[in-house]
Amino acid sequence: MGSQEKSANVIMKTAFLKILIFLIVLILSKPLYSQTPDNSNLQTGATILAIGYTGLLGASIAILGKDADVKTSVGRHLWAGALANAALCVAEIYIVTNPLRKGERWAWWVSALPIVVYGIPILILDALNVSSDKLFLTLVPQVAGLVLSGIGLTLTAKVALK
């Protein structure tokens, strides 16, 4: 990989980190959540989900490892996957910090959908295909994220699914 390609990778990874930091600040900014129901479980659960999706955004950085050379087919697919993951995370963070926090029913289902069609299948694929020496480090963050998501969905379900 040439110096320009390495520089582009560093720039993109730095951009992902800046987005991650911005989203954490956004999640923790209480004034954005005016006009929300006074229910601490809903607020706490939405915040937990937002933190979980922010953590998932970090996977985009990991996806862009040393093999993400845009001059190769595999590298372009890695970039596409990283960008798609980032887009999903940003959309989900918006949903859980706005409509879900306001108690809108549809937002709960939209928050749960990626866990079912993305999180669990990737966990299963990794469990079956990652080499045993890397399995623990690969699965622990995924399981932690799924547990965090489960807690957030459980806390928000009572209000959001009335």
Helices and strands as residue ranges (DSSP letters): H 3-27, G 30-33, H 40-63, H 73-97, H 105-114, I 115-119, H 120-129, H 132-160
